[in-house]
Amino acid sequence: MKNRLYTKLAAGRTSLGATHRKRLERKNNARKLSWSVKRIGAQIVKARAEKDHAKDALLTQTLRDLMRKSNPSEEKQEEEY
């Protein structure tokens, strides 16, 4: 009887391996996001140096969207005001 109780309790928890995989996945996603931000930022600098206003505007908007997607809590705060 006692063994069944512990088995049921243990089955409800996630394994350490699953927790570790989720943590690594979040870390990799953050790394990919920071790489994308850096790459877009470099293209914005290049577009501004070439005085290409259309490309600058497009990349700036893309960067804003990317930042909004990465931090949805700020988007909710903006909607409240």
N, C-alpha and C positions, 0 to 999 in steps of 0.2 A: 504494500500500500504506500509506504513512504517513498519507494523508488519511483512510482508512477507520478507522484506529486512533483518531485524534482525534475523528472523528464518533461512534464508539461511546462514547468516554469522555464526550463532551459530552452525549450523549443520556441518560446515567445521572443527571446532575445536574438539580436543579430550576432553573427559570429564575429570574432576579431578580424578575420580575413576580409569579410564584407565591409566592415567599418574602415579598414585600412585601404581597401580598393576605392571606396567613396572619397576618402581624404585625398588619395593620389589623383583621382579624377578631377576633384575641385582644384587642386594645385596645378594640374596640367591645363585646365581651362583658364585659370588666371594667367598662367604663363603665355598661352596663346593670345589672350586678350591684350596683354601688355605689349606683345610683339606686334599685333595689329595696330595698336595705337601709335607705337613708334614709327611703323612703316608709313601710316597715313600722315603723321606729323611731318615726316621727312618730305613726302610728296607735296604737302601744303607749303613748306618752305621753298621748295623748288618752283612751284606754281607762282608764288608771290615774287620770287626773284625774276621770273620770266614775264611778270605782269599779266599772267593769264587769269583774269578775274572769274571767268566761268568755271574753270577747273578748280580754282581756289574755293569758290562758293560750294561746289559739289563736294569736294573733299572735306570742307569744314562741316557741312551738314551730315555727311557720312560719319565723321568723328563724333558729332553731337549724338547721333542716333546710337552709335556704338557705346558711348559713355552712358546714355540713358538706359540701354539694355543691361549694362553691367551693374548698374546701381538703381534698381527700380524703386527703392525707398525715397529717393530724391524726387522722382517723378510724382509720387503720391503727394509729397509736400507741396510741390508746385501747383497741383490741381486744387489743393485746399485754399490757396490764396486767391 
